Amino acid sequence: MTAFDPIKIRSEFPALDQTVNDKPLVYLDNAATSQKPKAVLDALERYYTRDNANVHRGIHELSRRATVAYEDARIKVAQWINAPDSDELVWTRGTTEAINLITIAWGLDNVGEGDEILISTMEHHSNIIPWQLLARRKGASLRYIEMDSQGRLILDDLPSLLSERTKVVALGHVSNALGTVNPIKDIAAAAHEVGALVVVDGAQGAVHTKVDVQDLGVDCYAFSGHKMCGPTGIGALWARKDLLESMSPYQGGGEMIHFVGREESTWAKVPHKFEAGTPNIAGAIGMGAAVDFLAGVGMDAIAAHEDELLAYAIEQVGSIEGVHIYGPESLEERSAVVSFTLGDAHPHDISTILDAEGIAVRAGHHCAQLVMKHFGIAATARASFYLYNTKDDVDRLVEGLGIVRGIFG
């Protein structure tokens, strides 16, 4: 096995080889979106320059090649999460659309007045708003798993939150705002004891860990391509086949039909029943290429590298006077995110000053306003790491925060 070499890996990402404000770029905004390797860029170029045609139904050679590449990508991504059947993988625009698909195609028919939907105060807005809309439409109620002072779910309350009225439990695998890794397998087992559907927001989970949906024991897993080295505008929903077959179509149009009559129509088999219209063909092919790239590097090696970086970053950033880091103290309970404040400096000012030094971090509430409210703050600065980051990047971040501290005292 080839030794993990982040410098060599970094050379595969053209966007990282640039300067920002006359400084070499340090990209630490990976929780928002990752950079793309040459292998993914080449796959996109190959499709658009050689195989550009609509998929399915076409008889000509370009359509055949596009269809093969598109469906091969589905197989790759399904195998990536150990789905039992590639037909259980529905292409979507990303995690957000995947969750909305479930709330509409399953929720409208299965959640009713008086039912309960269990989520947590840790969730990204994409795993809150769709459930709020469903609850409002159907007369159901939302219940929340609360967090403790370290940003971990208080699972001692879980038995009292679950009942025969609980129709669905929807939780994030990994918090984008804190890096907290949730024990999804244990929660899923408890939810299934009361007959609840288990939906997982895997936007951050599929990035940093080897996901096995069968081992997790969940019913639905949603994730995005752009956070795992793939293109934007593509993602996937995995759901049990029997569940998908029981659901009504999410949208109507071409491709999702079997027969169209004047008064009624019949639907294509899953997954195509949920893929109306011309899909993001290039995006799917690019996501397949991203999975190939990550598999070639090795998820265990990536995870070990990120764990080492995270430990170093928490030690170095945490040693700066005035810095407060949010999230679990135990590194075993968190992923490659360092969310922090620094004295009286507003996170937007922190990000602006760091940008002047060529360092890209995110600042704001990170689409997790309930998390911010829990900690009594409006926003944090967030440095998030991926396979191409190094300890030198952390050192540059620390130097930049030294400039922030010098300005704000």
C-alpha positions in Angstrom: 0.0 0.0 0.0 1.3 3.4 -0.9 1.9 5.7 2.1 -0.5 8.6 2.5 1.1 11.7 1.1 -1.0 14.9 1.4 1.5 16.9 -0.6 1.2 14.5 -3.5 -2.6 14.4 -3.1 -2.7 18.2 -3.0 -1.0 18.3 -6.4 -4.1 16.6 -7.9 -6.3 19.6 -7.1 -5.6 22.5 -9.5 -7.6 25.1 -7.6 -5.2 24.7 -4.6 -2.2 25.9 -6.7 -2.9 29.6 -6.6 -2.4 32.7 -4.6 -5.0 34.8 -2.9 -4.1 38.4 -2.0 -0.5 37.5 -3.1 -0.4 34.7 -0.5 -0.4 30.9 -1.2 -4.0 29.7 -0.8 -4.8 27.8 2.4 -8.3 26.3 1.8 -10.0 25.5 5.1 -13.7 25.7 4.0 -14.2 22.0 3.1 -17.3 21.6 5.2 -19.0 24.0 2.8 -17.5 22.4 -0.4 -14.4 20.5 -1.3 -12.0 21.2 -4.2 -12.0 18.9 -7.2 -9.2 16.6 -8.3 -8.0 16.3 -11.9 -9.7 12.9 -12.2 -13.1 14.5 -11.7 -12.4 17.5 -13.9 -11.2 15.1 -16.6 -14.4 13.0 -16.3 -16.5 16.2 -16.8 -14.5 17.3 -19.8 -14.6 13.9 -21.3 -18.4 13.7 -21.1 -18.9 17.2 -22.5 -16.4 16.9 -25.3 -17.0 13.3 -26.4 -20.2 11.8 -24.9 -22.5 14.7 -24.6 -26.0 13.3 -25.2 -29.2 12.6 -23.2 -29.3 9.3 -21.4 -31.8 6.4 -21.8 -34.1 6.0 -24.8 -31.4 7.2 -27.3 -30.4 4.6 -30.0 -27.3 6.5 -31.2 -23.7 5.8 -29.9 -23.3 9.0 -27.9 -26.5 8.4 -26.0 -25.4 4.8 -25.4 -22.0 5.9 -24.0 -23.6 8.6 -21.8 -26.1 6.2 -20.4 -23.5 3.6 -19.6 -21.3 6.2 -17.8 -24.3 7.6 -16.0 -25.6 4.2 -14.7 -22.0 3.0 -14.0 -21.7 6.0 -11.7 -24.9 5.0 -9.9 -23.4 1.6 -9.3 -20.1 3.1 -8.0 -21.8 5.4 -5.6 -24.3 2.8 -4.4 -21.4 0.4 -3.7 -19.5 3.3 -1.9 -22.2 3.3 0.8 -22.7 -0.5 0.7 -26.2 -0.3 -0.7 -27.7 -3.7 -1.3 -29.0 -2.7 -4.7 -27.9 0.2 -7.0 -31.6 0.7 -7.9 -32.0 2.0 -4.3 -29.8 5.0 -5.2 -31.8 8.0 -6.5 -29.9 10.9 -8.1 -30.8 14.3 -6.6 -29.3 17.8 -6.6 -27.8 17.1 -3.2 -28.6 16.4 0.4 -31.2 19.1 0.6 -33.3 17.8 -2.3 -33.0 14.3 -1.0 -34.5 15.2 2.3 -37.2 17.2 0.7 -38.0 14.2 -1.5 -38.6 12.0 1.5 -40.7 14.6 3.3 -43.0 15.0 0.2 -43.0 11.5 -1.4 -43.1 9.6 1.8 -44.2 12.1 4.4 -47.4 13.4 2.9 -48.8 9.9 2.7 -47.5 8.6 6.0 -47.5 11.4 8.5 -50.8 12.6 9.9 -52.4 14.8 12.6 -51.1 14.1 16.0 -48.0 12.2 14.7 -44.5 13.3 15.9 -41.3 13.9 14.0 -38.1 13.7 16.0 -35.0 15.7 15.0 -32.3 17.5 17.0 -31.2 21.0 17.8 -27.9 20.1 16.1 -29.4 19.9 12.6 -28.5 21.8 9.5 -31.4 23.9 8.3 -31.8 21.4 5.5 -32.9 18.8 8.0 -35.2 21.1 9.9 -37.2 23.2 7.5 -38.5 20.4 5.3 -39.8 18.6 8.4 -41.4 21.9 9.7 -43.2 22.3 6.4 -44.4 18.7 6.6 -45.6 19.0 10.2 -47.5 22.2 9.3 -49.2 20.6 6.4 -50.2 17.4 8.2 -50.9 18.7 11.7 -48.0 16.8 13.2 -45.6 18.1 15.8 -41.8 18.4 16.0 -39.8 17.1 18.9 -36.1 17.8 19.5 -33.2 15.9 21.0 -31.3 18.5 22.9 -27.5 19.0 23.2 -25.2 19.1 26.2 -22.6 21.8 26.9 -20.1 20.1 24.6 -22.5 19.9 21.6 -23.4 16.2 22.0 -26.9 14.8 21.8 -28.4 14.0 25.2 -29.4 10.4 24.4 -30.6 9.7 27.9 -33.7 11.5 26.9 -34.3 9.4 23.8 -36.6 6.8 25.4 -39.0 9.5 26.6 -38.9 11.2 23.2 -39.8 8.0 21.3 -43.3 6.6 21.3 -45.9 5.0 19.0 -46.7 8.5 17.7 -43.1 8.9 16.4 -43.3 8.4 12.6 -39.8 9.5 11.7 -36.4 10.2 13.3 -34.2 12.5 11.1 -30.7 13.3 12.3 -27.4 14.4 10.9 -24.6 11.9 10.8 -21.9 14.5 11.5 -22.6 18.1 12.6 -21.4 20.7 10.0 -21.2 23.4 12.7 -19.4 21.4 15.5 -18.0 18.3 13.9 -19.9 16.1 16.4 -20.2 12.5 15.2 -23.5 11.0 16.2 -24.1 7.3 17.2 -26.5 6.8 14.3 -26.6 3.0 14.6 -27.7 3.0 18.2 -30.3 5.7 17.6 -31.7 3.9 14.6 -32.1 0.7 16.6 -34.1 2.6 19.3 -36.2 4.3 16.6 -37.1 1.1 14.9 -38.4 -0.4 18.2 -41.3 2.1 18.0 -41.7 1.6 14.2 -40.2 5.0 13.2 -38.6 5.7 9.8 -34.9 6.7 10.2 -33.6 9.4 7.8 -29.9 10.5 8.0 -28.4 13.7 6.7 -25.1 12.3 5.6 -23.7 15.5 3.9 -20.7 15.5 6.3 -20.8 11.8 7.1 -20.1 10.5 3.6 -17.1 12.8 3.4 -15.0 11.7 6.3 -16.1 8.1 7.2 -16.7 4.9 5.3 -20.5 4.7 5.3 -22.2 1.4 5.4 -26.0 1.9 5.3 -26.6 -1.8 6.0 -24.5 -1.7 9.1 -26.0 1.6 10.3 -29.5 0.0 10.0 -31.1 3.2 8.7 -33.9 3.5 6.2 -32.7 6.6 4.2 -29.3 8.2 3.8 -28.9 11.5 1.9 -25.5 13.0 0.8 -23.9 15.4 -1.6 -21.3 15.1 -4.3 -19.6 18.5 -3.9 -18.5 17.9 -0.4 -16.6 14.7 -1.3 -14.6 16.0 -4.3 -17.4 15.8 -6.8 -19.3 18.5 -8.8 -21.9 20.8 -7.4 -25.6 20.2 -8.1 -25.4 16.4 -7.7 -26.1 14.1 -4.8 -28.0 11.0 -3.9 -30.7 9.6 -1.7 -30.3 6.0 -0.7 -33.5 4.3 0.6 -34.7 0.8 1.1 -36.2 -0.5 -2.2 -39.5 -1.5 -0.6 -39.8 2.0 0.8 -39.1 3.6 -2.6 -41.6 1.3 -4.3 -44.2 2.3 -1.8 -43.7 6.1 -2.3 -45.5 8.4 -4.8 -43.4 10.2 -7.4 -41.6 13.3 -6.2 -42.0 15.2 -9.5 -43.7 14.5 -12.8 -42.3 14.7 -16.3 -40.2 12.8 -18.7 -38.3 9.6 -17.8 -40.3 8.9 -14.6 -43.2 7.4 -16.5 -44.1 4.0 -17.9 -47.3 4.9 -19.7 -49.1 8.2 -20.1 -52.8 8.3 -20.8 -55.4 11.1 -21.0 -56.6 10.7 -17.4 -53.9 8.7 -15.6 -50.4 7.4 -16.0 -48.2 4.7 -14.6 -44.7 5.1 -13.3 -41.3 3.8 -14.2 -39.5 1.4 -11.8 -37.3 2.8 -9.1 -35.0 4.7 -9.1 -36.2 6.3 -12.3 -39.7 7.0 -10.8 -38.0 9.8 -8.8 -35.8 11.2 -11.6 -38.1 13.3 -13.8 -36.6 15.3 -16.7 -33.1 15.4 -18.0 -30.8 14.7 -15.1 -27.5 16.1 -14.2 -25.6 13.6 -16.3 -22.2 15.2 -16.0 -22.7 15.6 -12.3 -23.4 12.0 -11.8 -20.5 10.9 -13.9 -18.3 13.3 -11.9 -19.5 12.0 -8.6 -18.7 8.5 -9.7 -15.2 9.7 -10.6 -14.9 11.3 -7.1 -15.8 8.0 -5.5 -13.1 6.3 -7.6 -10.5 8.9 -6.5 -11.4 8.6 -2.8 -11.4 4.8 -3.0 -7.9 5.0 -4.6 -6.6 7.0 -1.7 -8.4 4.9 0.9 -11.0 6.2 3.4 -9.2 4.7 6.3 -6.0 6.6 5.4 -8.0 9.8 4.9 -9.7 9.4 8.3 -6.4 8.8 10.0 -4.8 11.9 8.4 -7.8 14.0 9.3 -7.7 12.8 12.9 -4.1 13.8 13.2 -4.8 17.2 11.6 -7.7 17.7 13.9 -5.7 16.9 17.1 -3.0 19.3 15.9 -5.4 22.1 15.0 -7.3 21.9 18.3 -4.0 22.0 20.2 -2.5 24.9 18.2 -5.7 27.0 17.8 -6.8 26.3 21.3 -3.5 27.6 22.7 -4.2 31.1 21.4 -5.4 33.4 24.1 -9.1 34.3 23.8 -10.0 31.4 21.5 -13.0 29.3 22.4 -13.5 26.1 20.5 -17.0 24.5 20.3 -17.8 20.8 20.1 -16.9 17.6 21.9 -13.7 17.6 23.9 -13.1 13.9 22.9 -11.6 13.7 19.5 -13.2 10.3 19.1 -16.6 12.1 19.1 -15.8 14.7 16.5 -14.8 15.1 12.9 -12.4 17.4 11.0 -14.1 20.7 12.0 -12.8 23.4 14.3 -15.5 25.9 15.1 -14.3 28.8 17.3 -14.6 32.4 18.4 -11.7 34.7 19.3 -12.4 37.3 22.0 -14.5 40.2 20.9 -13.6 39.7 17.2 -16.7 39.1 15.1 -16.4 35.9 13.1 -16.9 37.9 9.9 -13.9 40.1 10.8 -11.9 37.0 11.6 -12.7 35.6 8.1 -11.9 38.9 6.4 -8.6 39.3 8.1 -7.6 35.6 7.3 -8.7 36.1 3.7 -6.2 38.9 3.4 -3.6 36.3 4.4 -4.8 33.9 1.8 -6.6 31.7 4.3 -10.2 30.6 3.5 -12.4 29.8 6.5 -16.2 30.1 6.9 -17.9 32.5 9.2 -21.5 32.7 10.3 -24.2 30.4 11.7 -23.4 27.7 9.2 -27.1 27.1 8.5 -27.3 25.8 12.1 -29.0 28.7 14.0 -30.3 26.3 16.7 -26.7 25.3 17.5 -25.7 29.0 17.8 -28.7 29.7 20.1 -27.7 26.7 22.2 -24.3 28.2 22.9 -25.6 31.8 23.2 -23.7 33.1 20.2 -24.6 34.5 16.8 -21.8 32.9 14.8 -18.5 31.2 14.8 -15.5 31.0 12.5 -15.0 27.5 11.2 -11.9 25.8 9.8 -12.6 22.5 8.2 -10.1 20.0 6.9 -9.9 17.4 4.2 -7.4 15.0 2.7 -5.2 17.6 1.0 -4.7 19.8 4.1 -1.5 19.7 6.0 0.0 20.8 9.3 1.5 23.7 7.4 -2.0 24.9 6.7 -2.8 24.8 10.4 0.4 26.8 11.1 -0.7 29.4 8.6 -4.1 29.6 10.3 -2.5 30.1 13.7 -0.3 32.9 12.3 -3.4 34.5 10.8 -5.2 34.3 14.1 -2.2 36.0 15.7 -2.8 38.9 13.4 -6.5 39.0 14.4 -5.6 38.9 18.0 -3.1 41.8 17.5 -5.9 43.9 16.0 -8.6 43.1 18.5 -6.5 42.6 21.6 
